[in-house]
């Protein structure tokens, strides 16, 4: 289990943000849109819809699933190409913030980082996604994430991003 306290930081310049008219299906349909403003920027993040996030999770995430409930979905683009999604949610428990004396609206979980091959460091992608999340939710104070040890993940992306390691927690993953 890792946590990252949200601190005030400057927002990226407006021209660094990307707004694309995304379709609700797959990469081939996204590619048909042609070049976008993102081609001016090696890395760009933008809000995306459920179906685009679902496709990315089914294609590039080991669980092949999208979290249920309310989610914030941030698409990741390199040189105008859709390469994945970062998904935040309320987490699996309504008491996610109670160990930190926070209300549920003050904390969320980073639940998916689903990426195709990419050049940008994952820590940079997560950092920019956190900045967007903070802008959308100014009352947010804490983001929690879990590394799936049973999948061979050791939390390297969180360690590299200076998240605070809090130790192991029991997994609730169900295997067939």
C-alpha positions in Angstrom: 0.0 0.0 0.0 1.3 3.4 -1.0 0.0 6.9 -0.4 0.7 10.3 -1.9 -0.4 13.5 -0.1 -1.7 16.0 -2.6 0.1 19.3 -2.3 -0.5 22.5 -4.2 1.5 22.6 -7.4 1.3 24.8 -10.4 -0.9 23.6 -13.2 0.6 22.8 -16.6 0.3 25.5 -19.2 -3.0 25.6 -21.0 -1.4 24.8 -24.4 0.1 21.6 -22.9 -3.4 20.2 -22.4 -5.1 18.2 -25.0 -8.7 18.0 -25.9 -9.6 15.4 -28.5 -13.0 14.3 -29.7 -12.6 10.6 -28.7 -14.7 7.8 -30.0 -16.0 5.1 -27.8 -14.3 2.1 -29.2 -10.8 1.1 -30.0 -7.4 2.3 -31.1 -8.1 1.9 -34.8 -11.0 4.3 -34.6 -8.8 6.7 -32.5 -6.1 6.5 -35.2 -8.6 7.4 -37.9 -8.9 10.8 -36.3 -5.6 11.7 -37.8 -3.0 14.0 -36.3 -4.1 16.1 -33.4 -2.6 19.0 -31.4 -0.9 16.4 -29.3 1.7 15.9 -32.0 3.2 19.2 -30.9 3.7 17.7 -27.4 5.5 14.4 -26.9 3.2 13.7 -23.9 -0.3 14.9 -23.4 -3.1 13.9 -21.0 -6.8 14.5 -21.4 -10.1 13.6 -19.9 -11.6 10.6 -21.7 -14.9 8.6 -21.6 -15.7 5.3 -20.0 -15.6 3.2 -23.2 -12.1 4.5 -24.2 -10.8 3.8 -20.7 -12.5 0.3 -20.7 -10.8 -0.5 -24.0 -7.4 0.6 -22.7 -7.9 -1.5 -19.5 -9.0 -4.6 -21.4 -6.1 -4.2 -23.8 -3.2 -3.2 -21.6 -3.9 -3.9 -17.9 -3.3 -7.3 -16.4 -6.8 -7.5 -14.8 -8.5 -6.8 -18.1 -11.2 -4.9 -16.1 -12.4 -1.4 -15.4 -13.1 -0.4 -11.8 -16.8 -0.2 -10.9 -18.4 2.9 -9.4 -17.5 6.5 -9.9 -14.2 6.9 -11.7 -12.0 9.7 -13.1 -10.5 8.6 -16.4 -7.4 10.4 -17.9 -6.2 9.4 -21.3 -2.5 9.4 -22.1 -1.2 10.4 -25.6 2.3 10.4 -27.1 2.8 12.3 -30.3 -1.0 12.3 -30.9 -1.4 8.5 -30.4 -3.6 7.1 -27.6 -1.4 5.0 -25.5 -3.4 4.3 -22.3 -5.3 5.5 -19.3 -4.8 6.4 -15.7 -8.0 5.7 -13.6 -8.8 7.1 -10.1 -11.8 5.9 -8.1 -13.3 6.0 -4.6 -11.6 2.7 -3.8 -13.0 -0.6 -2.6 -14.1 0.6 0.8 -16.2 3.6 2.0 -13.7 3.9 4.9 -10.6 4.4 2.8 -9.8 7.7 4.5 -10.6 6.7 8.1 -7.0 5.7 9.1 -6.0 9.2 8.1 -9.0 10.9 9.7 -10.2 12.0 6.3 -13.7 12.0 4.9 -14.3 9.8 1.8 -14.5 12.9 -0.4 -10.9 13.9 0.7 -9.3 10.6 -0.5 -9.3 8.4 -3.6 -7.5 5.4 -5.0 -5.3 5.3 -8.1 -6.9 2.1 -9.4 -5.5 1.6 -12.9 -2.4 2.5 -14.9 -3.0 0.8 -18.3 -0.4 1.7 -20.9 0.8 0.5 -24.2 4.5 0.9 -25.1 5.5 4.4 -24.3 8.6 6.7 -24.0 7.5 8.9 -21.1 8.3 7.7 -17.6 5.3 6.3 -15.8 6.1 8.6 -12.9 5.7 11.6 -15.1 2.4 10.3 -16.5 1.1 9.7 -12.9 2.4 13.1 -11.8 0.5 14.9 -14.5 -2.6 12.9 -13.9 -2.5 13.8 -10.2 -2.2 17.5 -11.2 -5.3 17.2 -13.3 -7.1 15.3 -10.6 -6.3 18.0 -8.1 -7.6 20.7 -10.4 -10.9 18.8 -10.7 -11.1 18.0 -7.0 -9.6 20.9 -5.0 -10.7 19.2 -1.7 -8.8 16.1 -2.4 -6.0 15.5 0.1 -4.7 12.0 -0.3 -4.4 9.4 -3.1 -3.8 5.7 -2.1 -2.7 2.9 -4.4 -1.8 -0.7 -4.1 0.9 -2.8 -5.8 -0.3 -6.3 -6.7 2.4 -8.5 -5.3 0.7 -11.6 -6.6 1.2 -10.2 -10.1 4.9 -9.6 -9.5 4.4 -5.8 -8.9 6.6 -4.3 -6.2 5.5 -0.7 -6.3 8.4 0.6 -8.2 6.4 3.3 -10.0 5.2 4.6 -6.6 8.7 4.4 -5.0 10.2 6.3 -8.0 7.4 8.9 -7.6 8.2 9.4 -3.8 5.0 7.9 -2.6 5.0 6.8 1.0 5.2 3.0 1.5 2.9 1.8 4.3 3.4 -2.0 4.1 1.5 -5.0 2.8 -2.2 -5.5 3.1 -4.2 -8.6 2.5 -5.2 -9.0 -1.2 -8.8 -9.5 -2.1 -8.0 -10.8 -5.6 -10.0 -13.8 -6.7 -8.4 -16.3 -9.1 -10.1 -18.8 -11.3 
